[in-house]
Amino acid sequence: MAAPEIADLDPDERDIVAVVRDWVDGSVRPVARDLEHANTYPGELIEEMKRLGVYGLAIPQAYGGSGVSTACFALVTEELARGWMSLAGAMGGHSVVARLITTFGTGAQKDHWLPRLATGQARATMALTEPGGGSDLQAIRTRATATAAGYRLDGVKTWISNARAADVTAVLAKTDPDAVPASHGISILLTEKGPGCTVSRDLPKLGYKGVETCEIVFDGYECGRDALLGTEEGQGFRQMMGGLELGRIQVAARAVGVARAALEDSLRYAQQREAFGQPIWRHQAVGHRLADMATRVDAARLLTVRAAAALDGGGRSDLAAGMAKLFASEACLQVTADAIKVHGGYGFSAEFDVERYYRDAPLMVVGEGTNDIQRNVIIRQLVDRYPA
Ligand SMILES: Cc1cc2nc3c(=O)[nH]c(=O)nc-3n(C[C@H](O)[C@H](O)[C@H](O)COP(=O)(O)OP(=O)(O)OC[C@H]3O[C@@H](n4cnc5c(N)ncnc54)[C@H](O)[C@@H]3O)c2cc1C
């Protein structure tokens, strides 16, 4: 299937997307199924992603990144996820943390982290979720207590992707547990591995295999005052909500990529597979299903690129990002289930890729804020913008 039309990208950005697309076709798709089934860490592919500049897409050129538009970032993410969603997951949290440091970091934090994050020499992840909950982030229990030298961190984070590979983890913690509202007592600490920080276990998962998702225990972990993102305590909740706008666009783009892979495999299969003396796409039930799948994929991409443009426009993009993430992930869930139907029994086979798409799809519904939370964001924004 031809690559989607890419609106509003300059020629350099089109080239970046095309290079990643070709790499995915040549180097990722042929090996993804075996790596996924063996749950093998894709070390060589991640090194290639570093060489391709994928880890520096969201980092300004002044710090060694390529500083591409968010639409280009989303379309690269789509291509990676089309090959193997785990690869897009291996650069998602990294890019959000890079954006947090770019937007809110001190000069010293930018100089220290961004050049190394841009090449992938250092990798980043974010730790928000706790065993007690991920939706209600104002209720987190991880505590950053001020010490003479900086902070002491105590608490447990869970479901943290790329926790072992990350050199820096942006941890959401309470610096003032008594603050009212609670969000004003939350800060982000840029932590590195050291005594008192243990990646305690890798969580078994339905999909998103190959890359690790872990629990992290902080028990008397000490860091300097310069670990605080920015200069002021109590800004972490607001900072993270800003960072998650990029994260939600990234998850939407992952969903578009997985759904597109499911559509492309189904379109090919429906022309090759025959039943009752004709290719199955000629049976209206199958043909219409494919038409609906393609329409959902295109609509999801349009919403994602629109949200990307809103983010680059400088205004608030939480409404557009929430809609993109909500629609694209639900579309992905539907399209991957439809792909199984198109493939009949082979859709259930581990020798085909569609079963992987089907297992990967639910993560996009849950991750970066569940779709129920997106709906809460959307309705709050609608009422704010259109008061009766
Ligand atoms: C594979 C994987 C990777 C992840 N990677 C990361 C990561 O790198 N970093 C990180 O910090 N987190 C990560 N997460 C965690 C993820 O962000 C959370 O799982 C998600 O935010 C939901 O939190 P929860 O699981 O605690 O669900 P809960 O918050 O307990 O929610 C349970 C259910 O209640 C619903 N619900 C809760 N509150 C409301 C409400 N106010 N209105 C309506 N419905 C509501 C939810 O929609 C959901 O259906 C990852 C999760 C997975 C599965």
PDBQT file of the ligand as one rigid body, heavy atoms in Angstrom, charges set to zero:
ROOT
HETATM    1  C1  LIG A 401       2.709  -1.519  29.130  1.00  0.00    +0.000 C 
HETATM    2  C2  LIG A 401       2.540  -0.280  29.949  1.00  0.00    +0.000 A 
HETATM    3  C3  LIG A 401       3.547   0.683  29.929  1.00  0.00    +0.000 A 
HETATM    4  C4  LIG A 401       3.445   1.834  30.749  1.00  0.00    +0.000 A 
HETATM    5  N1  LIG A 401       4.479   2.732  30.782  1.00  0.00    +0.000 NA
HETATM    6  C5  LIG A 401       4.444   3.730  31.709  1.00  0.00    +0.000 A 
HETATM    7  C6  LIG A 401       5.583   4.584  31.903  1.00  0.00    +0.000 A 
HETATM    8  O1  LIG A 401       6.605   4.481  31.205  1.00  0.00    +0.000 OA
HETATM    9  N2  LIG A 401       5.535   5.525  32.888  1.00  0.00    +0.000 N 
HETATM   10  C7  LIG A 401       4.434   5.679  33.697  1.00  0.00    +0.000 A 
HETATM   11  O2  LIG A 401       4.451   6.533  34.577  1.00  0.00    +0.000 OA
HETATM   12  N3  LIG A 401       3.335   4.881  33.515  1.00  0.00    +0.000 NA
HETATM   13  C8  LIG A 401       3.332   3.917  32.555  1.00  0.00    +0.000 A 
HETATM   14  N4  LIG A 401       2.223   3.105  32.395  1.00  0.00    +0.000 N 
HETATM   15  C9  LIG A 401       1.088   3.272  33.304  1.00  0.00    +0.000 C 
HETATM   16  C10 LIG A 401      -0.143   3.860  32.653  1.00  0.00    +0.000 C 
HETATM   17  O3  LIG A 401       0.067   5.224  32.343  1.00  0.00    +0.000 OA
HETATM   18  C11 LIG A 401      -1.304   3.631  33.631  1.00  0.00    +0.000 C 
HETATM   19  O4  LIG A 401      -1.574   2.230  33.620  1.00  0.00    +0.000 OA
HETATM   20  C12 LIG A 401      -2.546   4.407  33.271  1.00  0.00    +0.000 C 
HETATM   21  O5  LIG A 401      -2.324   5.781  33.452  1.00  0.00    +0.000 OA
HETATM   22  C13 LIG A 401      -3.760   3.980  34.138  1.00  0.00    +0.000 C 
HETATM   23  O6  LIG A 401      -3.430   3.919  35.478  1.00  0.00    +0.000 OA
HETATM   24  P1  LIG A 401      -3.831   2.601  36.323  1.00  0.00    +0.000 P 
HETATM   25  O7  LIG A 401      -3.313   1.432  35.578  1.00  0.00    +0.000 OA
HETATM   26  O8  LIG A 401      -3.349   2.799  37.709  1.00  0.00    +0.000 OA
HETATM   27  O9  LIG A 401      -5.398   2.556  36.280  1.00  0.00    +0.000 OA
HETATM   28  P2  LIG A 401      -6.394   3.265  37.314  1.00  0.00    +0.000 P 
HETATM   29  O10 LIG A 401      -6.010   4.676  37.481  1.00  0.00    +0.000 OA
HETATM   30  O11 LIG A 401      -6.507   2.432  38.529  1.00  0.00    +0.000 OA
HETATM   31  O12 LIG A 401      -7.770   3.183  36.502  1.00  0.00    +0.000 OA
HETATM   32  C14 LIG A 401      -8.550   1.976  36.478  1.00  0.00    +0.000 C 
HETATM   33  C15 LIG A 401      -9.809   2.238  35.653  1.00  0.00    +0.000 C 
HETATM   34  O13 LIG A 401     -10.588   3.299  36.220  1.00  0.00    +0.000 OA
HETATM   35  C16 LIG A 401     -10.803   4.314  35.276  1.00  0.00    +0.000 C 
HETATM   36  N5  LIG A 401     -10.780   5.623  35.936  1.00  0.00    +0.000 N 
HETATM   37  C17 LIG A 401      -9.944   6.040  36.925  1.00  0.00    +0.000 A 
HETATM   38  N6  LIG A 401     -10.221   7.308  37.262  1.00  0.00    +0.000 NA
HETATM   39  C18 LIG A 401     -11.242   7.722  36.464  1.00  0.00    +0.000 A 
HETATM   40  C19 LIG A 401     -11.955   8.930  36.312  1.00  0.00    +0.000 A 
HETATM   41  N7  LIG A 401     -11.674  10.019  37.068  1.00  0.00    +0.000 N 
HETATM   42  N8  LIG A 401     -12.941   8.996  35.383  1.00  0.00    +0.000 NA
HETATM   43  C20 LIG A 401     -13.223   7.918  34.629  1.00  0.00    +0.000 A 
HETATM   44  N9  LIG A 401     -12.573   6.746  34.717  1.00  0.00    +0.000 NA
HETATM   45  C21 LIG A 401     -11.594   6.649  35.618  1.00  0.00    +0.000 A 
HETATM   46  C22 LIG A 401      -9.657   4.190  34.277  1.00  0.00    +0.000 C 
HETATM   47  O14 LIG A 401      -9.984   4.742  33.001  1.00  0.00    +0.000 OA
HETATM   48  C23 LIG A 401      -9.482   2.680  34.219  1.00  0.00    +0.000 C 
HETATM   49  O15 LIG A 401     -10.447   2.160  33.353  1.00  0.00    +0.000 OA
HETATM   50  C24 LIG A 401       2.284   2.009  31.545  1.00  0.00    +0.000 A 
HETATM   51  C25 LIG A 401       1.261   1.071  31.502  1.00  0.00    +0.000 A 
HETATM   52  C26 LIG A 401       1.380  -0.067  30.722  1.00  0.00    +0.000 A 
HETATM   53  C27 LIG A 401       0.271  -1.086  30.735  1.00  0.00    +0.000 C 
ENDROOT
TORSDOF 0
